[in-house]
Amino acid sequence: MRLSAVPLLGLLGLLSPLALSAGVETEHLLQKECARKTARGDSISVHYRGTLLADGSEFDASYNRGQPLSFTVGKGQVIEGWDEGLLDMCIGDKRKLTIPPEFAYGERAMGPIPAGSTLVFETELMGIEGVKDEL
């Protein structure tokens, strides 16, 4: 008996949290409806708080600086887990990304982040360049 791809895709759609890129997990903390979501090539602004999965210690937070991080999605300006995990978001959406080392810094230490660390980011999309917030 051959399994149909349609029921399998339906079943995968029910899994939560959603796994992206064969390892990055996203949890929707606040999800809005909008006509225009983030896509590769968009310049976006994101507030975030980064912690280590191992012990919960915070290693960085844009909230502490009062300035969101701006970058272009899909251009390799940030770790791969962000390029994938921040797609299809509306302005104001909040997500928690759990990013294994292979989608973050791998086996190299990066400042306060030990080599081989799984990272957890609480993110909030503040803006998409050229897109008006639909509040």
CNS distance restraints for C-alpha pairs under 8 A (distance, minus, plus):
assign (resid   3 and name CA) (resid   8 and name CA) 7.71 0.50 0.50
assign (resid   4 and name CA) (resid   8 and name CA) 6.68 0.50 0.50
assign (resid   5 and name CA) (resid   9 and name CA) 6.01 0.50 0.50
assign (resid   6 and name CA) (resid  10 and name CA) 6.21 0.50 0.50
assign (resid   7 and name CA) (resid  11 and name CA) 6.13 0.50 0.50
assign (resid   8 and name CA) (resid  12 and name CA) 6.21 0.50 0.50
assign (resid   9 and name CA) (resid  13 and name CA) 6.19 0.50 0.50
assign (resid  10 and name CA) (resid  14 and name CA) 6.78 0.50 0.50
assign (resid  11 and name CA) (resid  15 and name CA) 7.09 0.50 0.50
assign (resid  13 and name CA) (resid  18 and name CA) 7.85 0.50 0.50
assign (resid  16 and name CA) (resid  27 and name CA) 7.46 0.50 0.50
assign (resid  17 and name CA) (resid  25 and name CA) 6.12 0.50 0.50
assign (resid  17 and name CA) (resid  26 and name CA) 5.66 0.50 0.50
assign (resid  17 and name CA) (resid  27 and name CA) 5.16 0.50 0.50
assign (resid  17 and name CA) (resid  28 and name CA) 7.93 0.50 0.50
assign (resid  18 and name CA) (resid  25 and name CA) 5.74 0.50 0.50
assign (resid  18 and name CA) (resid  26 and name CA) 5.49 0.50 0.50
assign (resid  18 and name CA) (resid  27 and name CA) 6.82 0.50 0.50
assign (resid  19 and name CA) (resid  23 and name CA) 6.03 0.50 0.50
assign (resid  19 and name CA) (resid  24 and name CA) 5.61 0.50 0.50
assign (resid  19 and name CA) (resid  25 and name CA) 4.49 0.50 0.50
assign (resid  19 and name CA) (resid  26 and name CA) 6.46 0.50 0.50
assign (resid  20 and name CA) (resid  24 and name CA) 4.95 0.50 0.50
assign (resid  20 and name CA) (resid  25 and name CA) 5.99 0.50 0.50
assign (resid  20 and name CA) (resid  26 and name CA) 7.41 0.50 0.50
assign (resid  20 and name CA) (resid  84 and name CA) 7.02 0.50 0.50
assign (resid  20 and name CA) (resid  85 and name CA) 6.93 0.50 0.50
assign (resid  21 and name CA) (resid  84 and name CA) 7.04 0.50 0.50
assign (resid  23 and name CA) (resid  99 and name CA) 7.12 0.50 0.50
assign (resid  23 and name CA) (resid 100 and name CA) 6.59 0.50 0.50
assign (resid  23 and name CA) (resid 103 and name CA) 7.86 0.50 0.50
assign (resid  24 and name CA) (resid  81 and name CA) 6.09 0.50 0.50
assign (resid  24 and name CA) (resid  85 and name CA) 7.01 0.50 0.50
assign (resid  24 and name CA) (resid  97 and name CA) 6.89 0.50 0.50
assign (resid  24 and name CA) (resid  98 and name CA) 5.87 0.50 0.50
assign (resid  24 and name CA) (resid  99 and name CA) 4.90 0.50 0.50
assign (resid  24 and name CA) (resid 100 and name CA) 6.54 0.50 0.50
assign (resid  24 and name CA) (resid 103 and name CA) 7.25 0.50 0.50
assign (resid  25 and name CA) (resid  85 and name CA) 7.71 0.50 0.50
assign (resid  25 and name CA) (resid  97 and name CA) 5.68 0.50 0.50
assign (resid  25 and name CA) (resid  98 and name CA) 5.10 0.50 0.50
assign (resid  25 and name CA) (resid  99 and name CA) 6.65 0.50 0.50
assign (resid  26 and name CA) (resid  85 and name CA) 6.54 0.50 0.50
assign (resid  26 and name CA) (resid  95 and name CA) 6.44 0.50 0.50
assign (resid  26 and name CA) (resid  96 and name CA) 5.61 0.50 0.50
assign (resid  26 and name CA) (resid  97 and name CA) 4.67 0.50 0.50
assign (resid  26 and name CA) (resid  98 and name CA) 6.50 0.50 0.50
assign (resid  27 and name CA) (resid  95 and name CA) 5.55 0.50 0.50
assign (resid  27 and name CA) (resid  96 and name CA) 5.04 0.50 0.50
assign (resid  27 and name CA) (resid  97 and name CA) 6.57 0.50 0.50
assign (resid  28 and name CA) (resid  93 and name CA) 7.89 0.50 0.50
assign (resid  28 and name CA) (resid  94 and name CA) 6.33 0.50 0.50
assign (resid  28 and name CA) (resid  95 and name CA) 4.68 0.50 0.50
assign (resid  28 and name CA) (resid  96 and name CA) 6.56 0.50 0.50
assign (resid  29 and name CA) (resid  93 and name CA) 7.59 0.50 0.50
assign (resid  29 and name CA) (resid  94 and name CA) 5.18 0.50 0.50
assign (resid  29 and name CA) (resid  95 and name CA) 5.16 0.50 0.50
assign (resid  29 and name CA) (resid  96 and name CA) 6.75 0.50 0.50
assign (resid  30 and name CA) (resid  92 and name CA) 7.77 0.50 0.50
assign (resid  30 and name CA) (resid  93 and name CA) 5.21 0.50 0.50
assign (resid  30 and name CA) (resid  94 and name CA) 4.80 0.50 0.50
assign (resid  30 and name CA) (resid  95 and name CA) 6.85 0.50 0.50
assign (resid  31 and name CA) (resid  89 and name CA) 7.88 0.50 0.50
assign (resid  31 and name CA) (resid  90 and name CA) 7.46 0.50 0.50
assign (resid  31 and name CA) (resid  92 and name CA) 7.78 0.50 0.50
assign (resid  31 and name CA) (resid  93 and name CA) 4.93 0.50 0.50
assign (resid  31 and name CA) (resid  94 and name CA) 6.59 0.50 0.50
assign (resid  32 and name CA) (resid  90 and name CA) 6.19 0.50 0.50
assign (resid  32 and name CA) (resid  91 and name CA) 7.86 0.50 0.50
assign (resid  32 and name CA) (resid  92 and name CA) 7.08 0.50 0.50
assign (resid  32 and name CA) (resid  93 and name CA) 5.96 0.50 0.50
assign (resid  33 and name CA) (resid  90 and name CA) 6.81 0.50 0.50
assign (resid  34 and name CA) (resid  90 and name CA) 5.88 0.50 0.50
assign (resid  34 and name CA) (resid 134 and name CA) 6.79 0.50 0.50
assign (resid  36 and name CA) (resid  90 and name CA) 6.79 0.50 0.50
assign (resid  36 and name CA) (resid 131 and name CA) 7.58 0.50 0.50
assign (resid  37 and name CA) (resid  87 and name CA) 7.52 0.50 0.50
assign (resid  37 and name CA) (resid  88 and name CA) 4.87 0.50 0.50
assign (resid  37 and name CA) (resid  89 and name CA) 4.92 0.50 0.50
assign (resid  37 and name CA) (resid  90 and name CA) 4.86 0.50 0.50
assign (resid  37 and name CA) (resid  91 and name CA) 7.62 0.50 0.50
assign (resid  38 and name CA) (resid  42 and name CA) 6.47 0.50 0.50
assign (resid  38 and name CA) (resid  44 and name CA) 7.87 0.50 0.50
assign (resid  38 and name CA) (resid  86 and name CA) 7.29 0.50 0.50
assign (resid  38 and name CA) (resid  87 and name CA) 5.21 0.50 0.50
assign (resid  38 and name CA) (resid  88 and name CA) 4.81 0.50 0.50
assign (resid  38 and name CA) (resid  89 and name CA) 5.18 0.50 0.50
assign (resid  38 and name CA) (resid  90 and name CA) 6.67 0.50 0.50
assign (resid  38 and name CA) (resid 128 and name CA) 7.06 0.50 0.50
assign (resid  39 and name CA) (resid  73 and name CA) 7.01 0.50 0.50
assign (resid  39 and name CA) (resid  87 and name CA) 5.59 0.50 0.50
assign (resid  39 and name CA) (resid  88 and name CA) 6.26 0.50 0.50
assign (resid  40 and name CA) (resid  72 and name CA) 7.65 0.50 0.50
assign (resid  40 and name CA) (resid  73 and name CA) 5.03 0.50 0.50
assign (resid  40 and name CA) (resid  74 and name CA) 4.97 0.50 0.50
assign (resid  40 and name CA) (resid  75 and name CA) 7.86 0.50 0.50
assign (resid  40 and name CA) (resid  83 and name CA) 7.97 0.50 0.50
assign (resid  40 and name CA) (resid  87 and name CA) 7.27 0.50 0.50
assign (resid  41 and name CA) (resid  72 and name CA) 5.75 0.50 0.50
assign (resid  41 and name CA) (resid  73 and name CA) 5.29 0.50 0.50
assign (resid  41 and name CA) (resid  74 and name CA) 6.06 0.50 0.50
assign (resid  41 and name CA) (resid  75 and name CA) 7.09 0.50 0.50
assign (resid  42 and name CA) (resid  72 and name CA) 5.41 0.50 0.50
assign (resid  42 and name CA) (resid  73 and name CA) 5.56 0.50 0.50
assign (resid  42 and name CA) (resid 128 and name CA) 6.66 0.50 0.50
assign (resid  42 and name CA) (resid 129 and name CA) 6.97 0.50 0.50
assign (resid  43 and name CA) (resid  70 and name CA) 6.86 0.50 0.50
assign (resid  43 and name CA) (resid  71 and name CA) 5.48 0.50 0.50
assign (resid  43 and name CA) (resid  72 and name CA) 4.20 0.50 0.50
assign (resid  43 and name CA) (resid  73 and name CA) 6.40 0.50 0.50
assign (resid  43 and name CA) (resid 128 and name CA) 5.94 0.50 0.50
assign (resid  43 and name CA) (resid 129 and name CA) 5.41 0.50 0.50
assign (resid  44 and name CA) (resid  70 and name CA) 5.49 0.50 0.50
assign (resid  44 and name CA) (resid  71 and name CA) 5.73 0.50 0.50
assign (resid  44 and name CA) (resid  72 and name CA) 6.21 0.50 0.50
assign (resid  44 and name CA) (resid  73 and name CA) 7.18 0.50 0.50
assign (resid  44 and name CA) (resid 125 and name CA) 7.48 0.50 0.50
assign (resid  44 and name CA) (resid 126 and name CA) 7.57 0.50 0.50
assign (resid  44 and name CA) (resid 127 and name CA) 5.57 0.50 0.50
assign (resid  44 and name CA) (resid 128 and name CA) 4.46 0.50 0.50
assign (resid  44 and name CA) (resid 129 and name CA) 6.00 0.50 0.50
assign (resid  45 and name CA) (resid  68 and name CA) 5.69 0.50 0.50
assign (resid  45 and name CA) (resid  69 and name CA) 5.39 0.50 0.50
assign (resid  45 and name CA) (resid  70 and name CA) 4.27 0.50 0.50
assign (resid  45 and name CA) (resid  71 and name CA) 6.76 0.50 0.50
assign (resid  45 and name CA) (resid 125 and name CA) 6.22 0.50 0.50
assign (resid  45 and name CA) (resid 126 and name CA) 5.33 0.50 0.50
assign (resid  45 and name CA) (resid 127 and name CA) 5.12 0.50 0.50
assign (resid  45 and name CA) (resid 128 and name CA) 6.57 0.50 0.50
assign (resid  46 and name CA) (resid  68 and name CA) 5.06 0.50 0.50
assign (resid  46 and name CA) (resid  69 and name CA) 5.23 0.50 0.50
assign (resid  46 and name CA) (resid  70 and name CA) 6.42 0.50 0.50
assign (resid  46 and name CA) (resid 123 and name CA) 6.51 0.50 0.50
assign (resid  46 and name CA) (resid 124 and name CA) 5.56 0.50 0.50
assign (resid  46 and name CA) (resid 125 and name CA) 4.69 0.50 0.50
assign (resid  46 and name CA) (resid 126 and name CA) 5.40 0.50 0.50
assign (resid  46 and name CA) (resid 127 and name CA) 7.23 0.50 0.50
assign (resid  47 and name CA) (resid  61 and name CA) 7.69 0.50 0.50
assign (resid  47 and name CA) (resid  62 and name CA) 5.52 0.50 0.50
assign (resid  47 and name CA) (resid  63 and name CA) 6.27 0.50 0.50
assign (resid  47 and name CA) (resid  67 and name CA) 7.34 0.50 0.50
assign (resid  47 and name CA) (resid  68 and name CA) 4.45 0.50 0.50
assign (resid  47 and name CA) (resid  69 and name CA) 6.27 0.50 0.50
assign (resid  47 and name CA) (resid 123 and name CA) 5.69 0.50 0.50
assign (resid  47 and name CA) (resid 124 and name CA) 5.16 0.50 0.50
assign (resid  47 and name CA) (resid 125 and name CA) 6.60 0.50 0.50
assign (resid  47 and name CA) (resid 126 and name CA) 6.79 0.50 0.50
assign (resid  48 and name CA) (resid  61 and name CA) 5.55 0.50 0.50
assign (resid  48 and name CA) (resid  62 and name CA) 5.50 0.50 0.50
assign (resid  48 and name CA) (resid  63 and name CA) 6.66 0.50 0.50
assign (resid  48 and name CA) (resid  68 and name CA) 7.43 0.50 0.50
assign (resid  48 and name CA) (resid 121 and name CA) 6.30 0.50 0.50
assign (resid  48 and name CA) (resid 122 and name CA) 5.40 0.50 0.50
assign (resid  48 and name CA) (resid 123 and name CA) 4.36 0.50 0.50
assign (resid  48 and name CA) (resid 124 and name CA) 6.34 0.50 0.50
assign (resid  49 and name CA) (resid  58 and name CA) 7.27 0.50 0.50
assign (resid  49 and name CA) (resid  60 and name CA) 6.09 0.50 0.50
assign (resid  49 and name CA) (resid  61 and name CA) 4.18 0.50 0.50
assign (resid  49 and name CA) (resid  62 and name CA) 6.56 0.50 0.50
assign (resid  49 and name CA) (resid  63 and name CA) 7.12 0.50 0.50
assign (resid  49 and name CA) (resid 121 and name CA) 5.47 0.50 0.50
assign (resid  49 and name CA) (resid 122 and name CA) 5.23 0.50 0.50
assign (resid  49 and name CA) (resid 123 and name CA) 6.71 0.50 0.50
assign (resid  50 and name CA) (resid  58 and name CA) 5.71 0.50 0.50
assign (resid  50 and name CA) (resid  59 and name CA) 5.81 0.50 0.50
assign (resid  50 and name CA) (resid  60 and name CA) 5.24 0.50 0.50
assign (resid  50 and name CA) (resid  61 and name CA) 5.95 0.50 0.50
assign (resid  50 and name CA) (resid 119 and name CA) 6.87 0.50 0.50
assign (resid  50 and name CA) (resid 120 and name CA) 5.69 0.50 0.50
assign (resid  50 and name CA) (resid 121 and name CA) 4.46 0.50 0.50
assign (resid  50 and name CA) (resid 122 and name CA) 6.67 0.50 0.50
assign (resid  51 and name CA) (resid  56 and name CA) 5.44 0.50 0.50
assign (resid  51 and name CA) (resid  57 and name CA) 5.25 0.50 0.50
assign (resid  51 and name CA) (resid  58 and name CA) 4.15 0.50 0.50
assign (resid  51 and name CA) (resid  59 and name CA) 5.63 0.50 0.50
assign (resid  51 and name CA) (resid  60 and name CA) 7.28 0.50 0.50
assign (resid  51 and name CA) (resid 119 and name CA) 5.99 0.50 0.50
assign (resid  51 and name CA) (resid 120 and name CA) 5.20 0.50 0.50
assign (resid  51 and name CA) (resid 121 and name CA) 6.39 0.50 0.50
assign (resid  52 and name CA) (resid  56 and name CA) 5.03 0.50 0.50
assign (resid  52 and name CA) (resid  57 and name CA) 5.54 0.50 0.50
assign (resid  52 and name CA) (resid  58 and name CA) 6.58 0.50 0.50
assign (resid  52 and name CA) (resid  59 and name CA) 7.29 0.50 0.50
assign (resid  52 and name CA) (resid 113 and name CA) 7.59 0.50 0.50
assign (resid  52 and name CA) (resid 117 and name CA) 6.88 0.50 0.50
assign (resid  52 and name CA) (resid 118 and name CA) 6.33 0.50 0.50
assign (resid  52 and name CA) (resid 119 and name CA) 4.95 0.50 0.50
assign (resid  52 and name CA) (resid 120 and name CA) 6.03 0.50 0.50
assign (resid  53 and name CA) (resid  57 and name CA) 7.97 0.50 0.50
assign (resid  53 and name CA) (resid  98 and name CA) 7.95 0.50 0.50
assign (resid  53 and name CA) (resid 117 and name CA) 7.52 0.50 0.50
assign (resid  53 and name CA) (resid 118 and name CA) 5.62 0.50 0.50
assign (resid  53 and name CA) (resid 119 and name CA) 5.63 0.50 0.50
assign (resid  53 and name CA) (resid 120 and name CA) 5.98 0.50 0.50
assign (resid  54 and name CA) (resid 117 and name CA) 7.60 0.50 0.50
assign (resid  54 and name CA) (resid 118 and name CA) 7.33 0.50 0.50
assign (resid  59 and name CA) (resid 112 and name CA) 6.11 0.50 0.50
assign (resid  59 and name CA) (resid 113 and name CA) 6.96 0.50 0.50
assign (resid  61 and name CA) (resid  65 and name CA) 7.31 0.50 0.50
assign (resid  62 and name CA) (resid  66 and name CA) 6.23 0.50 0.50
assign (resid  62 and name CA) (resid  67 and name CA) 5.78 0.50 0.50
assign (resid  62 and name CA) (resid  68 and name CA) 5.51 0.50 0.50
assign (resid  62 and name CA) (resid  69 and name CA) 6.79 0.50 0.50
assign (resid  63 and name CA) (resid  67 and name CA) 6.56 0.50 0.50
assign (resid  63 and name CA) (resid  68 and name CA) 7.14 0.50 0.50
assign (resid  68 and name CA) (resid 126 and name CA) 7.48 0.50 0.50
assign (resid  71 and name CA) (resid  77 and name CA) 6.59 0.50 0.50
assign (resid  71 and name CA) (resid  78 and name CA) 7.61 0.50 0.50
assign (resid  72 and name CA) (resid  77 and name CA) 6.90 0.50 0.50
assign (resid  73 and name CA) (resid  77 and name CA) 7.69 0.50 0.50
assign (resid  73 and name CA) (resid  83 and name CA) 5.40 0.50 0.50
assign (resid  73 and name CA) (resid  86 and name CA) 7.88 0.50 0.50
assign (resid  73 and name CA) (resid  87 and name CA) 7.83 0.50 0.50
assign (resid  74 and name CA) (resid  83 and name CA) 5.06 0.50 0.50
assign (resid  74 and name CA) (resid  84 and name CA) 7.49 0.50 0.50
assign (resid  75 and name CA) (resid  83 and name CA) 7.72 0.50 0.50
assign (resid  76 and name CA) (resid  80 and name CA) 6.80 0.50 0.50
assign (resid  76 and name CA) (resid  83 and name CA) 7.15 0.50 0.50
assign (resid  78 and name CA) (resid  82 and name CA) 6.43 0.50 0.50
assign (resid  78 and name CA) (resid  83 and name CA) 6.74 0.50 0.50
assign (resid  79 and name CA) (resid  83 and name CA) 6.64 0.50 0.50
assign (resid  79 and name CA) (resid 103 and name CA) 6.50 0.50 0.50
assign (resid  79 and name CA) (resid 104 and name CA) 5.18 0.50 0.50
assign (resid  79 and name CA) (resid 105 and name CA) 7.33 0.50 0.50
assign (resid  80 and name CA) (resid  84 and name CA) 6.27 0.50 0.50
assign (resid  80 and name CA) (resid 103 and name CA) 5.08 0.50 0.50
assign (resid  80 and name CA) (resid 104 and name CA) 6.28 0.50 0.50
assign (resid  81 and name CA) (resid  85 and name CA) 5.64 0.50 0.50
assign (resid  81 and name CA) (resid  97 and name CA) 7.77 0.50 0.50
assign (resid  81 and name CA) (resid  99 and name CA) 5.80 0.50 0.50
assign (resid  81 and name CA) (resid 103 and name CA) 4.95 0.50 0.50
assign (resid  81 and name CA) (resid 104 and name CA) 6.17 0.50 0.50
assign (resid  82 and name CA) (resid  86 and name CA) 5.63 0.50 0.50
assign (resid  82 and name CA) (resid  97 and name CA) 7.96 0.50 0.50
assign (resid  83 and name CA) (resid  87 and name CA) 7.09 0.50 0.50
assign (resid  85 and name CA) (resid  97 and name CA) 6.62 0.50 0.50
assign (resid  89 and name CA) (resid  93 and name CA) 6.12 0.50 0.50
assign (resid  89 and name CA) (resid 125 and name CA) 7.26 0.50 0.50
assign (resid  90 and name CA) (resid 125 and name CA) 7.11 0.50 0.50
assign (resid  91 and name CA) (resid 125 and name CA) 5.22 0.50 0.50
assign (resid  91 and name CA) (resid 126 and name CA) 5.69 0.50 0.50
assign (resid  91 and name CA) (resid 127 and name CA) 5.49 0.50 0.50
assign (resid  91 and name CA) (resid 128 and name CA) 7.03 0.50 0.50
assign (resid  91 and name CA) (resid 133 and name CA) 6.15 0.50 0.50
assign (resid  91 and name CA) (resid 134 and name CA) 7.91 0.50 0.50
assign (resid  92 and name CA) (resid 124 and name CA) 6.25 0.50 0.50
assign (resid  92 and name CA) (resid 125 and name CA) 5.28 0.50 0.50
assign (resid  92 and name CA) (resid 126 and name CA) 5.86 0.50 0.50
assign (resid  92 and name CA) (resid 127 and name CA) 7.77 0.50 0.50
assign (resid  93 and name CA) (resid 124 and name CA) 5.76 0.50 0.50
assign (resid  93 and name CA) (resid 125 and name CA) 5.65 0.50 0.50
assign (resid  94 and name CA) (resid 122 and name CA) 7.21 0.50 0.50
assign (resid  94 and name CA) (resid 123 and name CA) 5.46 0.50 0.50
assign (resid  94 and name CA) (resid 124 and name CA) 4.34 0.50 0.50
assign (resid  94 and name CA) (resid 125 and name CA) 6.54 0.50 0.50
assign (resid  95 and name CA) (resid 121 and name CA) 7.99 0.50 0.50
assign (resid  95 and name CA) (resid 122 and name CA) 5.87 0.50 0.50
assign (resid  95 and name CA) (resid 123 and name CA) 5.23 0.50 0.50
assign (resid  95 and name CA) (resid 124 and name CA) 6.55 0.50 0.50
assign (resid  96 and name CA) (resid 120 and name CA) 6.90 0.50 0.50
assign (resid  96 and name CA) (resid 121 and name CA) 5.52 0.50 0.50
assign (resid  96 and name CA) (resid 122 and name CA) 4.41 0.50 0.50
assign (resid  96 and name CA) (resid 123 and name CA) 6.10 0.50 0.50
assign (resid  97 and name CA) (resid 119 and name CA) 7.91 0.50 0.50
assign (resid  97 and name CA) (resid 120 and name CA) 5.57 0.50 0.50
assign (resid  97 and name CA) (resid 121 and name CA) 5.09 0.50 0.50
assign (resid  97 and name CA) (resid 122 and name CA) 6.48 0.50 0.50
assign (resid  97 and name CA) (resid 123 and name CA) 7.59 0.50 0.50
assign (resid  98 and name CA) (resid 118 and name CA) 7.00 0.50 0.50
assign (resid  98 and name CA) (resid 119 and name CA) 5.78 0.50 0.50
assign (resid  98 and name CA) (resid 120 and name CA) 4.51 0.50 0.50
assign (resid  98 and name CA) (resid 121 and name CA) 6.58 0.50 0.50
assign (resid  99 and name CA) (resid 103 and name CA) 6.11 0.50 0.50
assign (resid  99 and name CA) (resid 104 and name CA) 6.45 0.50 0.50
assign (resid  99 and name CA) (resid 118 and name CA) 5.54 0.50 0.50
assign (resid  99 and name CA) (resid 119 and name CA) 5.08 0.50 0.50
assign (resid  99 and name CA) (resid 120 and name CA) 6.23 0.50 0.50
assign (resid 100 and name CA) (resid 104 and name CA) 6.47 0.50 0.50
assign (resid 100 and name CA) (resid 117 and name CA) 6.89 0.50 0.50
assign (resid 100 and name CA) (resid 118 and name CA) 4.35 0.50 0.50
assign (resid 100 and name CA) (resid 119 and name CA) 6.45 0.50 0.50
assign (resid 101 and name CA) (resid 105 and name CA) 5.64 0.50 0.50
assign (resid 101 and name CA) (resid 106 and name CA) 4.33 0.50 0.50
assign (resid 101 and name CA) (resid 107 and name CA) 7.03 0.50 0.50
assign (resid 101 and name CA) (resid 116 and name CA) 5.27 0.50 0.50
assign (resid 101 and name CA) (resid 117 and name CA) 5.41 0.50 0.50
assign (resid 101 and name CA) (resid 118 and name CA) 5.27 0.50 0.50
assign (resid 101 and name CA) (resid 119 and name CA) 7.49 0.50 0.50
assign (resid 102 and name CA) (resid 106 and name CA) 4.83 0.50 0.50
assign (resid 104 and name CA) (resid 118 and name CA) 7.71 0.50 0.50
assign (resid 104 and name CA) (resid 119 and name CA) 7.48 0.50 0.50
assign (resid 105 and name CA) (resid 109 and name CA) 7.17 0.50 0.50
assign (resid 105 and name CA) (resid 110 and name CA) 7.08 0.50 0.50
assign (resid 105 and name CA) (resid 115 and name CA) 7.29 0.50 0.50
assign (resid 105 and name CA) (resid 116 and name CA) 7.30 0.50 0.50
assign (resid 105 and name CA) (resid 117 and name CA) 7.69 0.50 0.50
assign (resid 106 and name CA) (resid 115 and name CA) 6.56 0.50 0.50
assign (resid 106 and name CA) (resid 116 and name CA) 5.37 0.50 0.50
assign (resid 106 and name CA) (resid 117 and name CA) 7.39 0.50 0.50
assign (resid 107 and name CA) (resid 115 and name CA) 4.57 0.50 0.50
assign (resid 107 and name CA) (resid 116 and name CA) 4.56 0.50 0.50
assign (resid 107 and name CA) (resid 117 and name CA) 7.87 0.50 0.50
assign (resid 108 and name CA) (resid 114 and name CA) 7.28 0.50 0.50
assign (resid 108 and name CA) (resid 115 and name CA) 4.44 0.50 0.50
assign (resid 108 and name CA) (resid 116 and name CA) 6.78 0.50 0.50
assign (resid 109 and name CA) (resid 113 and name CA) 5.61 0.50 0.50
assign (resid 109 and name CA) (resid 114 and name CA) 4.61 0.50 0.50
assign (resid 109 and name CA) (resid 115 and name CA) 4.10 0.50 0.50
assign (resid 109 and name CA) (resid 116 and name CA) 7.56 0.50 0.50
assign (resid 110 and name CA) (resid 114 and name CA) 6.62 0.50 0.50
assign (resid 110 and name CA) (resid 115 and name CA) 7.29 0.50 0.50
assign (resid 113 and name CA) (resid 117 and name CA) 6.79 0.50 0.50
assign (resid 127 and name CA) (resid 131 and name CA) 7.45 0.50 0.50
assign (resid 127 and name CA) (resid 133 and name CA) 7.40 0.50 0.50
assign (resid 128 and name CA) (resid 132 and name CA) 7.80 0.50 0.50
